[in-house]
Amino acid sequence: MKQSKWKKAGRIVLTVLAVLIGTLGVLLFTSERWMRKTWPNLNMEELAYQLKAPIAGTSHDLLMSYVRSCALLAVIALVALVLVSIFLRKKQMAHLAFGLTCIVAGITSIAYSINDVWAALDIKNYLNNQSTYNTIVEDNYVDPARARMTFPEQKRNLIYIYLESMESTYADKANGGAFDKNYIPELTQLAADNVSFSNSDLLGGGHSSVYTTWTIGGIFAQTSGLPLNTGIGRNEMAYQESFFPEINTLGDVLADEGYKQYFFIGSIGAFGGRENYFKEHGDYEIDDYNWAQEQGLIPEDYYEWWGYEDEKLFAFAKDRLTQIAAEGEPFNFTMLTADTHFEDGYPCELCDEENDGDNQYGMVLHCSSKQVTEFVSWIQQQDFYDNTTIVISGDHPTMDADFCENIDADFQRTVYNVIINSAVQPQQEKNRTFTTMDMFPTTLASMGVTIEGNRLGLGTNLFSGEQTLAEQMGYEELNDALSQKSKFFEKMEDNLNPVWTKDENGWKFYIAEEDRYAKGEWVTNNPHRYQSDTEQKYYIDADGYAVQGWKLIDGKWYYFSKTGSCRFLVGPCDEPYEVDESHYS
């Protein structure tokens, strides 16, 4: 009798282990496949950021993709394993064989998935970097505030166009790209006709090093010569009182020389800290989505993609540039496109669906290529062009999940660049190894600025004969060094003062202008909003904390969420959901 109980207990334990390990094996295997497909070029730094990011801000489509591809299959496996175990419960040998098979298969699947992720993300190197300090910045950083620079007597204007996610990869193989079809033929020709630094004999570009692979990181790198290495999250600079005021950037250099500067975009400038950065470093005027509404360029309720589409951006930019140039002062007009953002881009009315519609992202890329080139052609016909340098650069490699998944693994994906109407010519344009950080001194050199030593930040003037850090060290070694911990960046981060702070009771909002925390009032700092709801604000209660839940204000219901972060707001809504009025008394 006692032996029978032990056998029964053993079968139960075997069944539980078989079901749990088998289900976990399916979940990890499908999750690993899904992750590799969704983010083909994912590295451990990016994964760590994604894991720390609040789930409330995650795309609904992305979550549903994971549910369909992984969670649903794991549930089906769970149910199937339970049913088969029940069916075989009286067939001892079959039940034992099935249970052991599930355990072995599950452990094999788990081990394979972990090993594959470990190798693909180079986790060993990542863990080593997290515990190793490196002095590469201290050893090589050239402070622009101390560097000797000489501007030409007649200062040249600068038009700097950041193209969202634009890679040279998108060209055809004959021109140096990775595809059979050239998705950016106009940009390819533009590069061939002007100065375009390349890692090969053909169209190429620079590498996007660690901490420069998203928009504000890419912009920061190209204007400061530094990676945006912070521990607060990629776009959380939007919630800081300042944006590294101790760093000197392209905007600071040009402001000191009397340039009027503009940041022209079709999205909300505050997102990711872009507005803070450009205002603090160069006193840029921010002509963003909100500005376009105020100017009556778009209706108050207009909102497409990230704000308004690039077709309008280029049209508005022509009018704005005409006004700026008429003022007769040297200017820096910096633009950022958005239609080629992931996932799959935004197809506008100018896109050629008849010829390019077989691949939406490819169609949007081609559409952007045509619009940018037409815009350049327009600039070249203006009176101010003769004394204007145009720099066009991708902000970072694409984040689109599958567009580049089938290209050769050995192909070096690089960020697109072209410099038009440069004041100087390069000593070596092709077969260079460089990063987007090198664009900082290179841009100034293209404007006719002489830089003693040809170095600013960690960047090297590509027009000169000087080797870049990537050429001196090798790109992989440089990237590895930048991945390690740095006293330089830790000191920078220590000087940050967050606007939103969290304690055990919730989120508090700091009003820097008045040196106090908000209490019993509305605050409007919401740079992460994606929709054009002008009523999107936060209410801070009498205790100084952002309200959570529903609140009736001026006849409209608003919802405030503190799930992960206080920044996610949904509303206004027609009616409340599980309202607790006493919470707001």
C-alpha positions in Angstrom: 0.0 0.0 0.0 2.8 2.4 1.0 4.7 1.5 -2.2 1.6 2.2 -4.3 1.3 5.7 -2.7 4.9 6.4 -3.6 4.4 5.3 -7.2 1.3 7.5 -7.4 3.2 10.5 -6.0 6.1 9.8 -8.4 3.7 9.8 -11.4 2.2 13.1 -10.2 5.7 14.7 -9.8 6.7 13.3 -13.2 3.5 14.7 -14.8 4.0 18.1 -13.2 7.7 18.3 -14.3 6.9 17.1 -17.8 4.1 19.6 -18.3 6.0 22.6 -16.8 9.4 21.9 -18.4 7.8 21.0 -21.7 5.7 24.2 -21.7 8.7 26.3 -20.6 10.7 24.8 -23.4 8.1 25.7 -26.0 7.8 29.3 -24.6 11.5 30.0 -24.5 12.1 28.5 -27.9 9.3 30.5 -29.6 10.3 33.6 -27.6 13.9 33.3 -28.8 12.7 32.9 -32.4 10.3 35.8 -32.1 12.9 38.1 -30.5 15.5 37.3 -33.2 12.9 38.0 -36.0 11.5 41.1 -34.4 14.9 42.7 -33.6 17.4 41.1 -36.0 20.3 43.3 -34.7 19.3 43.4 -31.1 22.2 43.7 -28.6 22.3 43.3 -24.9 22.3 47.0 -24.1 19.1 47.5 -26.1 17.5 44.4 -24.5 18.3 45.6 -21.0 16.6 48.9 -21.9 13.5 47.2 -23.3 13.2 45.0 -20.2 13.4 48.1 -17.9 10.9 50.1 -20.0 7.3 50.1 -18.6 5.0 47.7 -20.4 2.4 50.5 -20.5 4.3 52.2 -23.2 4.7 49.1 -25.3 3.1 48.9 -28.7 -0.2 47.0 -28.7 0.7 45.4 -32.0 4.0 44.3 -30.6 2.4 42.7 -27.6 -0.2 41.0 -29.8 2.6 39.7 -32.0 4.2 38.1 -29.0 1.0 36.6 -27.8 0.2 35.1 -31.2 3.8 33.8 -31.8 4.8 32.7 -28.3 2.2 32.8 -25.5 -0.6 31.2 -27.5 1.7 28.3 -28.6 2.8 27.8 -25.0 -0.8 27.7 -23.8 -1.6 25.2 -26.6 1.4 23.1 -25.6 0.4 23.3 -21.9 -3.2 22.0 -22.7 -1.9 19.3 -25.0 0.6 18.0 -22.5 -2.0 17.9 -19.7 -4.5 16.1 -21.9 -1.9 13.5 -23.1 -0.7 13.0 -19.5 -4.3 12.4 -18.4 -4.9 10.0 -21.3 -1.8 7.9 -20.4 -2.2 8.0 -16.7 -3.2 4.3 -16.4 -0.5 3.2 -18.9 2.5 3.2 -16.6 5.3 2.6 -19.1 3.8 4.9 -21.8 3.2 7.5 -19.2 6.8 7.2 -17.9 8.2 7.3 -21.5 6.1 10.3 -22.4 7.0 12.2 -19.2 10.8 11.6 -19.6 10.6 12.5 -23.3 8.9 15.8 -22.4 11.5 16.6 -19.7 14.4 15.8 -22.0 12.9 17.7 -25.0 12.0 20.6 -22.7 15.5 20.8 -21.1 17.1 20.5 -24.6 14.9 23.3 -25.9 15.6 25.5 -22.9 19.3 24.9 -23.1 19.3 25.6 -26.9 17.4 28.9 -26.5 19.5 30.2 -23.7 22.7 29.3 -25.5 21.5 30.9 -28.7 20.5 34.1 -26.9 23.7 34.1 -24.9 25.8 33.9 -28.1 23.6 36.2 -30.2 23.6 39.0 -27.6 27.2 38.4 -26.5 26.0 38.4 -22.9 29.4 37.3 -21.5 31.0 40.4 -23.0 28.1 42.6 -21.8 28.4 41.4 -18.2 32.1 42.0 -18.3 31.5 45.5 -19.6 29.1 46.2 -16.8 31.8 45.6 -14.3 34.8 47.1 -16.2 35.7 50.8 -16.3 37.3 52.2 -19.3 39.0 55.6 -19.8 38.7 55.9 -23.5 36.7 59.1 -23.2 39.1 60.7 -20.8 42.0 59.7 -22.9 40.6 60.9 -26.2 38.0 63.6 -25.6 38.7 67.0 -27.1 36.6 69.7 -25.5 35.2 72.0 -28.2 35.2 74.9 -25.7 39.0 74.6 -25.6 39.7 73.7 -29.2 41.0 76.4 -31.4 38.7 76.9 -34.4 38.8 79.6 -37.1 35.7 80.4 -39.1 35.9 81.9 -42.6 35.4 85.7 -42.9 32.0 85.1 -44.6 30.3 82.5 -42.5 28.5 79.8 -44.4 24.9 78.7 -43.6 24.3 75.1 -42.6 21.3 73.0 -43.5 21.5 69.7 -41.6 18.9 67.1 -42.6 18.6 64.0 -40.4 16.9 61.2 -42.3 15.1 58.8 -40.0 16.6 55.4 -40.0 18.4 56.0 -43.4 21.1 53.4 -44.2 23.3 53.1 -47.3 22.3 49.4 -47.0 19.0 50.2 -48.9 20.9 50.7 -52.2 21.4 47.9 -54.7 24.5 45.7 -54.6 26.0 47.3 -57.7 26.1 50.6 -55.9 27.4 49.3 -52.6 24.0 48.4 -50.9 22.7 45.0 -49.8 19.6 44.6 -52.0 18.9 43.5 -55.6 16.6 46.5 -56.0 17.8 50.1 -55.2 15.3 51.6 -52.8 17.1 54.9 -52.6 18.3 55.6 -56.2 18.0 59.4 -55.9 20.0 59.5 -52.7 22.5 57.1 -54.2 23.0 59.5 -57.1 23.2 62.5 -54.8 26.0 60.8 -52.9 27.8 60.0 -56.1 27.6 63.6 -57.3 28.9 65.1 -54.0 31.0 64.3 -51.0 29.9 61.1 -49.3 32.2 59.3 -46.9 32.2 55.6 -47.2 33.6 52.4 -45.7 34.0 51.0 -49.2 34.8 52.0 -52.8 31.1 52.4 -53.4 28.2 53.9 -51.5 28.6 53.4 -47.7 28.8 55.3 -44.5 29.7 55.3 -40.9 28.9 52.9 -38.1 26.4 53.8 -35.4 28.2 52.9 -32.2 26.7 51.8 -28.9 24.4 54.3 -27.3 23.8 56.1 -30.7 21.2 53.8 -32.2 18.0 55.8 -31.6 17.0 59.3 -32.7 18.2 61.5 -29.8 21.2 59.2 -29.3 22.1 59.6 -33.0 21.6 63.4 -33.0 23.6 63.8 -29.8 26.5 61.7 -31.3 26.6 63.7 -34.5 26.5 67.1 -32.7 28.7 66.4 -29.7 31.0 63.6 -30.7 29.9 61.5 -27.8 27.6 58.5 -27.3 24.5 59.2 -25.2 25.6 56.8 -22.4 23.1 57.2 -19.5 21.4 54.8 -17.2 18.1 56.5 -17.2 16.6 55.1 -20.4 16.9 56.1 -24.0 14.3 58.8 -24.2 14.1 59.8 -20.5 16.3 62.9 -21.0 12.9 64.5 -21.8 12.2 64.3 -18.0 15.4 66.1 -16.9 15.7 69.7 -16.0 18.7 70.0 -18.3 20.6 68.1 -21.0 24.2 67.9 -20.0 25.0 71.7 -19.9 28.7 71.0 -19.3 29.0 69.5 -22.8 29.9 71.7 -25.7 28.2 70.8 -29.0 27.8 71.9 -32.6 24.9 74.2 -31.5 27.1 75.8 -28.8 29.9 76.4 -31.3 27.7 78.1 -33.8 25.8 80.1 -31.2 29.1 81.6 -30.1 29.7 82.6 -33.7 26.4 84.4 -33.9 24.3 81.9 -35.8 20.6 81.8 -35.6 19.5 78.2 -35.2 16.3 76.2 -35.9 15.1 72.7 -35.3 12.4 71.9 -37.8 10.4 68.7 -37.3 6.9 67.4 -37.9 6.7 65.6 -34.5 6.6 66.9 -31.0 9.9 68.5 -30.2 10.0 67.6 -26.5 10.0 63.8 -27.2 13.2 62.2 -26.1 14.6 65.5 -24.8 15.2 66.9 -28.2 13.7 70.3 -27.4 15.7 70.5 -24.2 18.9 69.6 -26.0 18.6 72.1 -28.8 17.4 74.9 -26.7 20.1 74.4 -24.1 22.9 73.9 -26.7 22.6 76.7 -29.2 19.3 78.4 -28.3 17.5 76.8 -31.3 14.0 77.9 -32.2 11.9 74.7 -32.1 9.5 74.6 -35.1 7.7 71.4 -34.3 4.2 69.9 -34.6 2.9 72.3 -31.9 4.5 75.2 -33.7 2.8 74.2 -37.0 -0.6 74.2 -35.2 0.1 77.6 -33.7 1.0 79.0 -37.1 -2.2 77.6 -38.7 -0.2 75.3 -41.0 -2.2 72.3 -39.9 -5.6 72.0 -38.3 -5.8 71.7 -34.5 -7.1 68.1 -34.7 -4.6 67.0 -37.4 -2.4 64.1 -36.4 -0.7 61.6 -38.7 2.0 59.1 -37.9 4.3 61.1 -35.4 2.6 64.4 -36.0 2.4 65.4 -39.6 4.0 63.7 -42.6 7.2 64.5 -44.4 5.4 65.7 -47.5 4.2 68.7 -45.4 7.5 69.0 -43.6 9.4 69.7 -46.8 6.7 72.1 -48.1 6.7 74.1 -44.8 10.5 74.0 -44.7 10.8 75.8 -48.1 8.7 78.7 -46.8 10.5 78.8 -43.5 13.9 78.8 -45.1 12.9 81.6 -47.4 11.9 83.7 -44.4 15.1 82.9 -42.5 17.4 83.6 -45.4 15.8 86.9 -45.9 17.0 88.0 -42.5 20.6 88.1 -43.8 22.2 86.4 -40.8 24.2 83.2 -40.8 21.8 80.3 -39.9 21.8 76.6 -39.0 18.5 75.0 -40.1 18.4 71.5 -38.8 15.6 69.1 -39.9 14.4 65.6 -39.0 12.2 63.4 -41.1 9.9 60.7 -39.7 8.1 58.8 -42.5 10.8 56.1 -42.6 10.4 55.3 -38.9 9.7 51.7 -38.0 7.5 49.7 -38.3 7.1 49.7 -42.1 7.1 53.5 -42.4 4.3 56.0 -43.3 3.1 55.8 -46.9 2.0 59.3 -48.0 0.1 60.3 -51.1 3.4 60.8 -53.0 4.4 57.1 -52.6 4.4 55.1 -55.8 2.3 52.1 -54.8 2.0 50.9 -58.4 5.7 50.4 -58.8 6.9 50.0 -55.2 3.9 48.6 -53.4 5.2 45.1 -53.1 7.1 46.2 -50.0 5.7 49.1 -47.9 8.9 50.0 -46.1 10.8 49.9 -49.4 8.1 52.1 -51.0 8.4 54.6 -48.1 12.2 54.6 -48.4 12.0 55.3 -52.1 9.4 58.0 -51.5 11.7 59.7 -49.0 14.6 59.4 -51.4 12.7 61.3 -54.0 11.4 64.0 -51.6 14.8 64.7 -50.1 16.4 65.0 -53.5 13.7 67.3 -54.7 14.1 69.5 -51.6 17.9 69.7 -52.2 17.2 70.7 -55.8 14.9 73.5 -54.6 17.6 74.7 -52.2 20.2 74.8 -55.0 18.0 77.2 -56.9 17.8 79.7 -54.1 20.0 82.8 -53.8 21.3 81.7 -50.4 22.6 78.4 -51.7 26.0 79.6 -52.9 27.0 80.3 -49.3 25.3 77.3 -47.7 26.5 73.8 -46.9 24.0 70.9 -46.8 24.7 67.9 -44.7 22.4 64.9 -45.0 22.7 62.0 -42.7 20.7 59.1 -41.3 20.2 59.4 -37.6 20.7 55.7 -36.9 20.2 52.3 -38.6 16.7 51.1 -39.1 14.7 49.5 -36.3 12.3 47.9 -38.8 12.0 44.3 -37.7 12.3 42.4 -40.9 13.4 44.6 -43.8 17.1 43.7 -43.5 16.7 40.2 -42.1 17.7 38.4 -45.3 20.8 40.3 -46.2 24.3 38.7 -46.0 25.4 38.5 -42.3 28.8 39.7 -43.3 27.5 42.9 -44.9 28.5 46.0 -43.0 25.3 48.1 -42.5 26.2 51.8 -42.2 24.4 55.1 -41.9 24.0 57.2 -45.0 25.7 60.5 -45.4 26.3 63.2 -48.1 27.7 66.7 -47.9 26.7 69.1 -50.6 28.4 72.4 -51.5 31.3 71.8 -49.1 33.8 74.5 -48.6 36.6 71.9 -48.7 37.4 68.6 -50.4 38.4 65.4 -48.6 41.9 63.9 -48.7 40.3 60.4 -48.6 36.6 60.0 -49.1 36.3 56.2 -49.6 37.5 53.2 -47.6 37.2 54.9 -44.3 36.3 53.4 -41.0 34.3 55.9 -38.9 31.3 56.4 -36.7 28.5 59.0 -36.7 30.4 60.8 -33.9 32.9 61.9 -36.6 30.2 64.0 -38.2 30.6 66.7 -35.6 34.0 68.1 -36.6 33.4 67.0 -40.2 30.3 69.2 -40.4 32.2 72.3 -39.2 35.1 71.6 -41.6 32.6 71.4 -44.5 31.6 74.9 -43.6 35.1 76.1 -44.0 36.0 76.0 -40.3 39.6 75.2 -39.5 40.0 73.0 -36.5 43.4 72.7 -34.8 44.2 69.0 -34.5 41.1 68.1 -36.5 39.4 66.5 -33.5 36.3 67.5 -31.5 34.6 65.3 -28.9 35.6 61.7 -29.8 35.2 62.7 -33.5 37.7 63.3 -36.2 37.4 65.6 -39.2 36.9 63.2 -42.1 38.1 65.8 -44.6 41.5 65.7 -43.0 44.1 63.0 -43.3 43.8 62.2 -39.6 42.8 58.7 -38.6 39.5 58.3 -36.7 39.4 56.4 -33.4 37.7 53.6 -35.2 40.6 53.4 -37.7 43.2 53.6 -34.9 41.6 51.0 -32.7 39.3 49.1 -35.0 35.6 49.6 -34.9 34.8 46.5 -32.8 37.4 47.4 -30.2 36.2 51.0 -30.1 32.6 49.9 -29.7 33.6 47.5 -27.0 35.4 50.2 -25.1 32.4 52.5 -25.3 30.2 49.7 -23.9 32.1 49.6 -20.7 31.5 51.8 -17.7 32.8 55.3 -17.7 33.5 57.8 -14.9 33.1 60.5 -17.5 29.5 59.6 -18.2 28.7 58.8 -14.6 29.8 62.3 -13.6 27.6 63.7 -16.4 24.6 61.7 -15.1 25.2 62.8 -11.5 24.5 66.4 -12.6 21.1 65.6 -13.9 18.0 66.9 -12.1 14.9 64.9 -13.0 11.6 66.7 -13.6 9.6 63.6 -12.6 10.8 61.7 -9.5 9.4 58.6 -7.8 9.3 57.6 -4.2 7.3 55.0 -2.3 4.1 57.0 -2.6 4.2 57.8 -6.3 5.4 60.3 -8.9 6.2 63.9 -8.1 6.7 66.8 -10.5 9.4 69.4 -10.0 8.9 72.9 -11.3 12.5 74.1 -11.9 11.6 77.8 -12.5 10.1 78.0 -9.0 12.3 75.5 -7.3 9.4 73.6 -5.9 7.3 70.4 -6.4 3.8 70.8 -7.8 0.8 70.4 -5.4 -2.9 70.7 -6.1 -2.5 71.8 -9.7 -2.2 70.7 -13.4 1.2 70.1 -15.1 1.6 69.8 -18.8 5.0 68.2 -19.1 4.3 65.2 -21.3 6.9 64.9 -24.0 6.1 61.3 -24.7 2.6 61.8 -26.0 1.9 60.3 -29.4 -1.6 61.8 -30.1 -2.7 65.4 -30.6 -4.9 65.6 -27.5 -4.2 69.2 -26.3 -5.9 68.4 -23.1 -3.2 65.8 -22.2 -2.0 66.9 -18.8 -1.4 65.5 -15.3 -3.1 66.5 -12.1 -0.9 66.7 -9.0 -2.9 66.2 -5.8 -2.6 68.1 -2.6 0.1 65.7 -1.3 2.2 66.4 -4.4 1.6 63.1 -6.3 0.4 62.4 -9.8 -3.2 61.2 -9.6 -4.0 57.7 -10.6 -7.5 56.7 -11.9 -10.4 58.6 -13.4 -11.3 62.2 -12.7 -14.2 64.4 -13.9 -12.9 67.8 -15.0 -15.0 70.3 -16.9 -17.5 67.7 -17.9 -14.8 65.3 -19.3 -13.4 62.1 -17.8 -9.7 61.7 -17.8 -7.6 58.7 -16.9 -4.2 58.9 -15.2 -2.0 55.9 -14.9 1.0 55.2 -12.7 1.7 51.8 -14.2 5.4 51.8 -14.7 5.4 55.6 -15.2 3.1 58.5 -14.7 3.5 59.7 -18.2 0.8 57.4 -19.8 -2.5 59.2 -20.1 -5.6 58.1 -21.9 -8.4 60.6 -22.4 -10.6 62.5 -22.5 -13.3 59.8 -22.5 -17.1 59.8 -22.7 -17.6 57.9 -19.5 -15.6 56.7 -16.5 -14.5 53.1 -15.8 -14.7 51.9 -12.2 -14.6 55.4 -10.8 -13.9 56.0 -7.1 -15.0 59.6 -6.5 -13.9 59.6 -2.9 -10.3 59.3 -4.1 -10.5 62.9 -5.5 -12.3 64.6 -2.6 
